[in-house]
Amino acid sequence: MDLGFEGDFEVLDECVNPDVHPSWRSSPKRAGWSVVPATRFKTVFANDILPAGRAAWVPYFTQRGADPSAYHLESVVDLVKKAREGTFSFPSVDVVTGGFPCQDFSLAGKRGGFTSHKGHHGSILTDIDDPSEENRGKLYMWMRHVIELATPKVFVAENVKGLASLSDVKRIIENDFREVGTGYIVVEAKVLRAPDYGVPQTRERVIFIGLRKDALTDEAVEKLTAKGSIELEFNPYPPVTHGPGLRPRVASRLCLRDLPEPDDADDAAQRARSKAKWYGKHCQGNREINLDKPAPTIRAEHHGNIEFRRLAREHGGENEDELSRGLKERRLTVRECARIQTFPDDYEFVRPRKALGKELKISGSEGYKVIGNAVPPLLAAHIAWRLQELWPKIMKD
């Protein structure tokens, strides 16, 4: 989400629709690629509990001008508690973005929802009869606390599609966000499909967008709270760029076409891949990706649930041309997963200890997790550009 909101990164030409974004032009450095231009947004604060998340973020964003101390390797719960004690303060910002843990709402998970028994550090809570705001299913409340402390003009929260279908969860979260501080207009949450925005992946995410009432013009408040659908010129959700009547959705083959086989690669992320064997078609992640369609959702784990780049015929493989040339059965590499998520190639997700020191080491397993936890940068860029476009129309200043 940070990268998408800042922009200034490369994506495949096929991922861009120039009719919608004429300023997203071809890269002067790389044939077949386009540049998502820099936005007016700059990241001034980030946090996560995963050391590998920090190890990936700090080198990349500091070379873009970010202060390395902007990244906090702590739970948002702990940071909010420190802020209330007066030992820490969140910066005053225009936009807050966040993705509270999604396993408890995922269609592929156990769907504990608000009654999850996992805590904010990932451990099992002992008081299982009374899940609190610190259980993983209620961590959106801590994003709510951050919004109350940082008073942004806009916030963007994301979660898995499954949240929208779990009882009244979506409505409850929308109402809780509306009551923050002086009040926010929370536009009805919407499920955005990544392939509709040029991402070569079938990922779907529910997006919540809130706008602080006292920062909006009177006209914006009127238009955003009117009954019925929001007028197009005030709708904060980005327009679809790919699909019927638009540019074709991007096939996974296109984002993998120029990558060498792992044994021939210089990039550590392309060399790194799960060695988990084929467990059978009944197991998650044990199918070959269809190169002529967007890839399946990239998952945050790798022990046997990262899809196969190619499978042997006896396991259901269909890439006969590749198999006949002697290429081996294998799962997607870390870099291939990053490409499918639309991360640029200069974003490092695998780094040996000797490169930048122990603290910034990232293993292949950790790289998969960081990538799978992320919002596709290109999808986030569409949200950011839409908000930037609306800003002078809806904000008082």
N, C-alpha and C positions, 0 to 999 in steps of 0.2 A: 504493500500500500504506500509506503514511503517513496519508493522509486517511482511508482505511477504518478503520485502527486507532484513530484519534482519534474518529471519528464526528462528529456535530454538522454535518450537511449535508443538503440537500434532495434527494429523489428523487420521481419520479412516484408518485401513489397506487397505480397498477397494479403498481408494482415491489415493493410491500410486501405480505406476507401477515400480517394481524393475528392469525390463528390461531397462527402460529409466534412472532411478535414483537408481542405486544399493547402494548408500550411505545413502538413506533414509530408515533406518532400523526400525524394531519393537521397540516400547517403552519398556525399561526395567522396567518401573513403572506401566504399564497399559496394560493388555491383550486386543488384538483386535485393538490396536492403534499403529501408527508409528510416528516417529519424523522427521520433516523437519529440517535438520541440520542448525546450524548457518552459515551465510554467512560472507563475509569480510566487508559487509556494516553496518554502524552504523548511526542512525538518530541523526542529530545535530541541526535540525531546523524543526519546524512544525507550521502550523497556520490554523485557522478556525474561522468563526464568531459565531459558536454555542457554548455556554457555556457548554452544555452537552458533546460536543466533547472533550473539554479540560478535563472535569471531568472524562471521561472514559480513556483518553490517559495518563494523568499525573501519576496516581497511578500505572498503568500497566508498563509503560516504565521506570519510575524511579526505579522500583525494578529490571529492566534489566540493570541499570547503566546509564540511560539518565539523563541529567540535567533538572530538572523541568522547569527552565527558558527558555529551548529550545522551549517551546510551547507558541505561541503568539495568544492571543484571539483578533485578529484584522483582518479586511479585507486585502487581499493582495494589494488592491488598496491603502489603507492608508499606508501600510508598504513601498510600492515603493515610494510614495510621500515623506515619511520621509527620505528614503535613498537618494533621490535626493536633499533634503534640508540639508543633512549631519547630521541629528539627529538619524539615525539608519543605520546599515549596515548588509547586508546579509553575512553569512559565505561563504568562498571560499570552494567549494565542488566538488566531482567527479561526483555526480548524482543529478539531480533535478527531483522529481516526482510530479505530480499534477493532479487534476481532476477539471476542471472548471465547473461551474454549468451546469446541463444537462437538466433541465426541458424544456428549449426553443428549444431543438433539439429532445426531446423524441417523439417517435411515440404515446405515451399515453398522451402527453401534448398538449399545444396549438401551439407548433412549431413556436414561434416568431422568432427563429433563431437570426440573426444579428440585427433584428429590434425590439428585445424585449424591452418592456418599463419598465422592472424592473431593479432597481439599484443593486449595489454590496452588499448592506446591506439588500436586499429583498424588499425595498420600491418601490413604483411606481414613475417613473421619471416624472417630470412636463413638460419638453421640449420634448413632444412626436414626434415632427416633425423632430427632429435631434438627433437620438440615438447616443451616444458617446461611447468611449472606456469603460466608466464606466457602461454601461448597461449590463445586465446579459449575453446577447448573445455574447458580445465581450470581456468577461473577460479572454479569452485565450490570449489576447494581454498583460494582466498584468502578466501572467505566462511567456510570451515572455520577458517582461521587467526584471523579476526576473532572467531568464536565462542570459540576457545581463549583469546583475550586478554580478551574482555569477559565471559566466563563467564555467559551468560544462563540463566535457568531454562527458557526456551523459545526455539526458533528456528523460523522459517517461511521456506522457500525455494521459489521458483516458477520454472517454466520451461515451454517449449512442450510440447504433447502428444506431439510427435514424439520427444522424449527417451525416453519410456517404451517405444518400439518399436525403439530403436536398440541392437541387440546386447544386451550385459549392462550397459549404462550405468546404468540406474536402480538395479540391485542394487549395483553398485560404489560409486555415490555414497552410497547408504544406509549401506553398510558403512563407508565413510570417515568419514561424519558420526558414526557410533556410537562411534568410537574417540577422539573429541575429549575432551581433559582427563580428568576423572574418569569419563567415560562418559555417553552419552545413549541414551535409548530412542527410536529412530527408527521411528515408526509407518510401515507400508508406504505408500509414496507413492500418491497417488490423483489421478486426472484429474477435475477439477471443471469442469462445463459451465456457463458464465456464464448462459445462459437459464434454467437450473434454479434460479437464485437471483434472478430478477427483472431481470436485465440484458437490454436489448433488442438482443442481439448473440450470435452463435453461437460466440464465443470459447471455447476450451478450454485449460486450463492444468494441468500436473502440479504438485502441491503436496507438499512434504516438510515434515513436522512432527517436531521433535525435542524431547525433554523431559529435562532433566538429572536423572540418577538420584538423586543425593544431595539434591535439593530436593523429591523426591516422598515421599508417605506410603508406608508398606509396602504398604497395600492397593492404591494406585495402581500401584506397581511390579508387584505380582502380577497385577492385571487387565490391564495394558498389555503384559505379556510372556507371558500365557497363550496356549497354542496355539489356533488357530481365530480366528474373528472377535471383535473387541473388543466387550464389552457396551455397549449403547447409552448407558448413563449415564456411561461413561468414554471414549467415542469423541471424539477432539478435532476431527473433521471436522464441519462444520455440516450440519444437516438440510436437505434440499431443500425449497424453498418454492413452486416453480412447476412445472407439468406435469400429467400425468394424475392426476385425483383431487384436485388442489390448485388454486391460482389459475392461469388461463391464462398461458402464456408471453407476454411483452410484445412486441407488434408495434412495429416501428420508426416506424410512422406516429404512434404516441402521443407519442413523445419529440420529434417534429419539428413537431407540429401547430400550435403557437403561434408558431413562428419566422417572421419576415418574410423576404421575398426579400432577397438580399445588397444589392441596390441601394437598398433601403428601410431597411436596418438601421443602428442607431447603434453596436452592438457591433462592435468591430474584428475579432473572431474570426468573426462571422457575415458580415462583408463579405469576408473573406479566403477565397479558394478557388483550387484548382488550375485553370489555364487549359489544361491538356494536352488535346489533341484526342482524339477517339474513334479508336482504333487498330484496332478489329475485335474480334469476339467471341472470337477465339482468344487474345487478350492478357489478362493478369491485370488486374482492376480496370476492365474495359471493359463492364460490365453495369450495368443499372439495379437498384437495391435493390428488393426486394419489400416494399412498405410494410405488407403484412398479416402479415409474419413478422419474427422478429428479424433484424437486419441482419447482413451478413457481418462477419468479424473486421476491425477497423480496423487498417490497416497503418502502419508507422512511416515509410514513404517516401511521396512524393506525385507523383513524375514519371510520371504516367499509370497508377498502380495504386490510386488512391483511387476507390472506386465512384461511379457516377453517381447523383445524386439523381433525375434524370429524363433519358431519352433520347428523341430524335426517333423517330418511327415507323419510318423507314427504317433505323434502327440497332437496332431491336428494342424500342423503348419501349412501355410498356403503360399508362402513366398518362394515358389519353386525355382525361379530364376536365381535367387540368392543362394539357395541350398545347393543347386546344381553347380554353382561356382565354388563350392567347398566352404562357404561361410558357416560358422558354427551356431548352434542353438545357444541363445543367451537372453538374459533379461535386459531391459533398458539400462543404460549407464546413468550416472548422476547428471552428466552434462545433457544427455538426451532428455531427461526429465525437466531440466532447467529450460531447455529450448521449448519444450511443449508448454511450459508455464510462461513463456515469453521473456525470460530473463536474458540479458545480454551476455555475450561470451566473456566479457572482462569481469564479470561478477564471479568471484571464486567461492566454490562450495566444497572443495577438497583441498586441504593444505597440510603438508607434512610439518611436523614440529619444528624442524630446522629452518623453515622458511621465515617465519616472523615471530618465533618463540612459542613456548608451551601454551600460553593463554589463547593464542590465535590459531592453534592447530584444529583442523576439522577432518574427521574421518569420513570415509564414504558413507557409512551408516548414518552419521550425523548430517551429512550433506543431503541425503534423501529426505530426512525429517524436516530440515529447515525449508527445503523447496516445497514439500508436500503441505506444510502448514501455511504457506503463503497465499495471498491473493495474486492472481496473475497480474504483473505490472501493467500490461496493456489494458486490462479491464479497469484497473484503478485509474489509469491515465484518462480513460473516457469519462469517468466520474469527475475527476479533477478539472478537465477541460470544460465540461458542462457547467460546473460551479463557477469557474473563472469567467466563462461567457456570461453567466447570469448576474454576477456580482454587481456591476454598475447599475443594473436594472432593478435589483431588489434591495440593495443595502443603502442605508442612509449616507454612509461615507465609506 
